Amino acid sequence: MNRLNYSKLRSITAREIISALIKDGFYFDRQSGSHQQYYHQDGRRVSVSFHHPGDTFSPKILKSMVEKQAKWTYEDLKRLKIAL
């Protein structure tokens, strides 16, 4: 398993994360202010907070969304065309 360098993923936008979530089977459930909640049938939940679709995320926020919430592996990120 390859370790993911989140500092190299700084240019991922909110639009790209949301697109990857939808490709992976997540669906939009609700929004509260700038926080959008996406759910998966298996119980995973991801909160995406942004003000503009072109906003990018810090490595700390990306790690939270990718590893802790979506529970994606490096192979998942390659499959979703987020990591090369």
C-alpha positions as CSV (number, residue, x, y, z in Angstrom):
1,M,0.0,0.0,0.0
2,N,1.4,3.4,-1.0
3,R,1.3,6.3,1.4
4,L,-0.5,9.3,0.1
5,N,1.3,12.7,0.1
6,Y,-1.6,15.1,0.9
7,S,0.6,18.1,0.3
8,K,0.7,17.1,-3.4
9,L,-3.2,17.0,-3.5
10,R,-3.6,20.7,-2.6
11,S,-5.1,21.6,-5.9
12,I,-8.1,19.3,-5.6
13,T,-11.2,21.4,-5.7
14,A,-14.5,20.9,-3.9
15,R,-16.1,20.1,-7.2
16,E,-13.6,17.3,-7.8
17,I,-14.1,15.8,-4.4
18,I,-17.9,15.9,-4.8
19,S,-17.6,14.3,-8.2
20,A,-15.5,11.5,-6.8
21,L,-17.9,10.9,-3.9
22,I,-20.8,10.6,-6.4
23,K,-18.8,8.2,-8.6
24,D,-18.1,6.1,-5.5
25,G,-21.8,5.7,-4.7
26,F,-22.3,8.6,-2.2
27,Y,-25.4,10.7,-2.5
28,F,-26.2,14.3,-1.4
29,D,-28.4,14.2,1.7
30,R,-28.6,17.7,3.1
31,Q,-26.9,21.1,3.4
32,S,-26.5,23.3,6.4
33,G,-24.8,26.6,5.5
34,S,-21.6,25.8,3.7
35,H,-21.5,22.2,4.9
36,Q,-22.9,19.5,2.5
37,Q,-23.5,16.0,3.8
38,Y,-22.9,13.0,1.5
39,Y,-24.0,9.5,2.6
40,H,-23.2,6.0,1.3
41,Q,-25.4,2.9,1.6
42,D,-22.8,1.2,3.8
43,G,-23.1,3.9,6.4
44,R,-20.1,6.2,5.6
45,R,-20.8,9.9,5.8
46,V,-18.7,12.7,4.4
47,S,-19.1,16.4,5.2
48,V,-17.8,18.8,2.5
49,S,-17.4,22.4,3.6
50,F,-16.8,25.1,1.0
51,H,-18.0,28.5,-0.2
52,H,-17.1,28.2,-3.9
53,P,-16.9,25.0,-6.1
54,G,-13.3,26.0,-7.0
55,D,-12.2,26.2,-3.4
56,T,-9.3,23.9,-2.5
57,F,-8.6,22.1,0.8
58,S,-5.7,22.0,3.2
59,P,-3.9,18.6,3.5
60,K,-5.4,18.3,7.0
61,I,-9.0,18.7,5.8
62,L,-8.3,16.4,2.8
63,K,-7.0,13.7,5.1
64,S,-10.1,13.9,7.2
65,M,-12.4,13.6,4.2
66,V,-10.4,10.9,2.5
67,E,-9.2,8.6,5.3
68,K,-11.5,9.2,8.2
69,Q,-14.9,9.9,6.6
70,A,-14.9,8.3,3.1
71,K,-12.4,5.6,4.2
72,W,-10.7,5.6,0.8
73,T,-7.4,3.9,0.2
74,Y,-4.7,4.9,-2.2
75,E,-6.1,2.4,-4.7
76,D,-9.5,4.0,-4.4
77,L,-8.0,7.4,-5.1
78,K,-6.3,6.0,-8.2
79,R,-9.6,4.4,-9.3
80,L,-11.4,7.7,-8.9
81,K,-8.6,9.5,-10.7
82,I,-7.8,11.8,-7.8
83,A,-4.2,10.4,-7.3
84,L,-1.9,9.2,-10.0
